[in-house]
Amino acid sequence: MDRITAATVFVSIVERGSMIAAADSLDMSRAMVTRYLAEMEQWAGARLLHRSTRRLSLTDAGEVTLARCRRMLELAAAIDAAPPDEPDTPHGLLRISCSQSLGQAALASAVPAYLRRYPRMKVDLLVNNRAVNLVEERIDLALRITNALDPNLIARRLASCDSVVCASPAYLAEHGTPHRAEELADHNCLTYSYFGKSLWQFTRAGEALSVPVDGNLSANDEFVLLAAALQGAGIALQPTYSAAPLIASGQLVALLPECAPQRMGIYGIYSSRQYLPPALRAMLDFLLEWFGSQPGW
């Protein structure tokens, strides 16, 4: 049987969630879809899907095979679509995941610029505030702000992210202004659920400093905490790219000038170093160039 067609069928089963849906989308009989899946499992030498009455899920071998099938189909499409004189011209669809704040502050400008440079490309930008599973959710590139990368992930550092401790004038008028980082322990601190919920990291006079903080509000979204800080709810540790315009307008006040909050890295995360598609390589190179050319990153 044709392995390209078998790979297409297998990917469609996973993406559609059932063999019936795959058969409908490919205009095949269910028997033919079942036959192609059986051939895929025979070639892989392993069961690829867990089957239940409710849903299908990938086995470990299935995840590996899915990634290989997608690469195979990308290569097959590239052979058909690329003009002879431009074999490496980026084309096709990239699915990118990032946080809401990074999407608004960076990718809303960077992605259109990328598309102007590479007009044969399309981008599907998925905005959320959780770590996605690249394989299960068919993500080509995830952008994350972190200093604690999973060693099993493949990552490329694209830029740095500075932060600032800030509060509204109303909060400071009511509760006082902290002048030393240690005084944060006596204030209501608005914390990010997945990072620094109880310990904020600083550098002061060249030495590392960890400050325990607490407060009555935590969230997994920076904009929620920023809005709460604007309402006088407490002191927030925010990315400079989000807080700087509000500090400049006087709506927030930057605190602790003698302390530098821990600098974070902005990373591009992807699933495989092998057979890196030209479109993904071009996006990584473009983002590195874009962040490097923008003030404040």
C-alpha atoms as one frame of an Amber mdcrd trajectory, in Angstrom:
protein
   0.000   0.000   0.000   1.044   3.612  -0.576   2.831   4.897   2.541   2.036
   8.548   1.786  -1.670   7.732   1.687  -1.352   5.595   4.815   0.386   8.473
   6.605  -2.377  10.842   5.463  -5.017   8.469   6.817  -3.244   8.048  10.165
  -2.806  11.806  10.652  -6.446  12.383   9.716  -7.636   9.777  12.251  -5.682
  11.532  15.008  -6.745  15.047  14.023 -10.423  14.149  13.459 -10.652  11.967
  16.551 -12.219   8.913  14.922 -11.919   6.602  11.942 -15.427   7.491  10.803
 -14.597  11.214  10.718 -11.329  10.459   8.911 -13.164   8.349   6.347 -15.662
  11.172   5.711 -12.958  13.821   5.363 -10.899  11.684   2.975 -13.908  10.367
   1.050 -12.908   6.762   1.844 -14.786   3.791   3.176 -14.299   3.000   6.839
 -12.979  -0.425   5.803 -10.241   1.222   3.737  -9.317   3.549   6.612  -9.120
   0.539   8.946  -6.924  -1.271   6.436  -4.521   1.659   6.115  -4.292   1.939
   9.921  -3.550  -1.776  10.185  -0.784  -1.388   7.601   0.677   1.554   9.560
   0.749  -0.533  12.725   2.360  -3.391  10.836   5.069  -1.086   9.445   5.622
   0.461  12.899   5.659  -2.941  14.567   3.495  -1.627  17.396  -0.027  -0.579
  18.315  -0.466   3.110  17.477  -3.842   3.943  19.050  -5.690   3.135  22.242
  -9.301   2.536  21.196 -12.280   2.996  23.495 -16.002   3.579  22.966 -15.546
   7.307  23.638 -12.267   8.336  22.059  -8.990   7.397  20.450  -5.672   8.256
  22.056  -2.083   7.805  20.930   0.225   5.172  22.342   3.888   6.095  22.862
   4.667   4.476  19.505   1.737   6.373  18.016   3.159   9.741  19.114   6.504
   8.936  17.479   4.785   7.681  14.327   2.520  10.749  14.171   5.510  13.090
  14.235   7.218  11.038  11.508   4.086  10.961   9.358   3.714  14.723   9.589
   7.321  15.215   8.556   6.805  12.779   5.677   3.745  14.676   4.482   5.518
  18.021   4.814   8.387  16.732   2.699   5.978  15.282   0.144   4.105  18.590
  -0.044   7.371  20.495  -0.392   8.419  18.338  -3.350   5.114  19.064  -5.090
   4.753  22.727  -4.196   8.203  24.292  -4.185   9.267  25.896  -7.471  12.449
  24.383  -8.943  14.504  27.534  -8.420  13.326  28.065  -4.811  13.359  24.669
  -3.077  13.744  26.110   0.418  11.265  28.985   0.184   9.089  28.829   3.335
   5.517  27.913   2.559   2.582  26.201   4.228   0.993  26.554   7.671   2.679
  27.134  11.043   0.739  26.650  14.282   2.228  28.805  17.042   1.283  28.938
  20.728   2.045  31.808  23.114   0.675  33.632  26.154  -1.864  36.416  25.763
   0.512  39.147  26.903   3.382  38.006  24.669   0.951  37.647  21.790  -0.245
  41.216  22.141   3.132  42.767  22.943   5.247  40.946  20.356   3.649  38.457
  17.994   0.791  40.731  16.924   3.499  42.813  15.215   6.135  40.164  14.487
   3.898  37.647  12.712   2.484  40.102  10.119   6.059  41.197   9.385   7.047
  37.543   8.907   4.101  37.015   6.551   5.107  40.051   4.504   8.582  38.588
   4.096   7.262  35.109   3.290   3.956  35.618   1.439   3.476  31.876   0.791
   3.201  31.244   4.540   0.129  31.058   6.795   0.185  31.253  10.602  -2.386
  29.933  13.063  -1.649  31.749  16.355  -3.062  30.013  19.444  -3.139  32.275
  22.504  -3.381  30.704  25.960  -1.617  30.761  29.320  -0.699  27.110  29.753
   2.098  24.861  28.569   0.805  22.983  25.529   1.656  19.471  24.377   3.279
  20.077  21.012   2.476  16.673  19.534  -1.051  16.200  20.850  -2.125  19.729
  19.946  -0.266  19.841  16.618   1.819  22.870  17.605   4.871  23.630  15.469
   6.301  26.285  17.779   5.513  27.331  21.354   6.886  30.576  22.786   7.472
  30.488  26.533   8.888  32.923  29.079  10.788  30.855  31.628  14.082  30.072
  33.330  13.115  26.454  34.039  13.063  24.624  30.737  12.181  20.959  30.620
  15.472  19.244  29.657  13.510  16.995  27.284  12.360  19.967  25.207  14.193
  21.440  22.240  14.455  25.182  22.746  16.073  28.200  21.135  16.526  31.373
  23.156  15.075  34.306  21.247  15.180  37.219  23.698  15.162  38.258  27.348
  12.230  39.432  29.426  12.786  41.970  32.214  10.253  42.581  34.977   9.368
  45.410  37.333   7.750  45.590  40.774   4.925  48.103  40.653   1.783  49.324
  42.384  -0.830  52.017  41.940  -0.495  55.414  43.649  -3.733  54.624  45.548
  -2.306  51.420  47.038   0.913  53.157  48.083  -0.990  56.057  49.636  -3.030
  53.634  51.753  -0.368  51.059  52.638   2.941  52.854  52.298   5.797  52.450
  49.867   8.305  49.609  50.356  11.886  50.846  50.028  13.635  47.508  50.455
  12.752  44.199  48.846  12.405  42.546  52.263   9.482  44.870  53.018   7.401
  43.116  50.362   6.690  40.432  52.968   4.513  43.001  54.776   2.460  43.876
  51.686  -0.316  42.263  49.678   1.492  40.874  46.632  -0.388  39.795  43.522
   1.230  36.609  42.286   1.331  34.561  39.115   0.009  31.035  39.644   2.710
  29.212  37.689   5.757  31.327  38.517   6.999  32.981  41.688   3.760  32.492
  43.623   5.511  32.578  46.991   9.105  33.623  46.251  10.271  36.563  44.173
  13.895  36.564  42.974  16.063  39.686  42.710  19.651  40.806  42.259  20.831
  43.604  44.560  24.361  44.984  44.528  25.451  41.956  42.541  24.025  39.425
  44.986  21.011  37.146  44.559  18.067  37.813  46.864  14.934  35.708  47.405
  11.956  37.376  49.054   8.939  35.385  50.346   5.699  37.086  49.336   2.025
  36.454  49.976  -1.281  37.966  48.960  -4.985  37.418  48.540  -4.986  37.146
  44.734  -3.088  34.907  42.340  -3.899  34.241  38.680  -2.515  32.490  35.633
  -2.984  35.580  33.479  -0.767  38.655  33.602  -3.521  41.013  32.472  -5.729
  40.014  35.422  -2.930  40.854  37.855  -2.115  44.068  36.006  -5.757  45.156
  36.121  -5.905  44.331  39.836  -2.777  46.380  40.488  -4.320  49.315  38.646
  -7.336  49.033  40.961  -5.087  49.323  44.017  -5.398  45.665  45.032  -1.710
  45.133  45.753   1.867  45.056  44.486   2.601  43.155  41.271   5.716  41.779
  39.600   5.027  42.341  35.907   6.899  42.023  32.614   8.338  45.403  31.729
   6.757  45.252  28.272   3.298  45.174  29.911   3.867  47.609  32.772   6.105
  50.252  31.141   3.313  52.224  29.382   1.267  52.363  32.607   4.298  53.493
  34.596   5.031  56.173  32.003   1.443  57.448  32.264   1.554  57.542  36.079
  -1.100  54.858  36.555   1.490  52.606  38.184   4.643  53.396  40.133   7.857
  51.418  39.699   9.276  50.266  43.051  12.624  49.077  44.439  14.995  50.714
  41.932  17.994  49.178  43.709  16.721  45.640  42.994  16.614  43.980  39.589
  13.959  41.252  39.321  15.190  37.977  37.890  15.553  38.189  34.111  13.633
  35.533  32.198  14.335  34.009  28.820  11.925  33.979  25.883  12.288  30.625
  24.156  10.992  29.019  21.006  10.092  25.390  21.795   9.704  22.777  19.067
   9.529  19.011  18.864  12.424  17.792  16.722  15.843  18.917  15.525  15.699
  16.501  12.605  14.045  17.566   9.367  13.374  21.066  10.670  10.959  22.494
   8.059  12.190  25.620   6.247   9.118  27.522   7.454   9.876  26.805  11.122
  13.587  27.538  10.740  12.712  30.812   8.998  10.298  31.750  11.801  12.906
  31.076  14.510  15.517  33.118  12.632  13.000  35.889  11.983  11.908  36.121
  15.640  15.531  36.255  16.799  16.103  39.131  14.373  12.808  40.844  15.282
  13.353  40.790  19.044  16.913  41.999  18.539  15.711  45.016  16.564  12.994
  46.110  19.008  13.788  48.525  21.867  13.160  47.055  25.299  13.549  43.374
  24.461
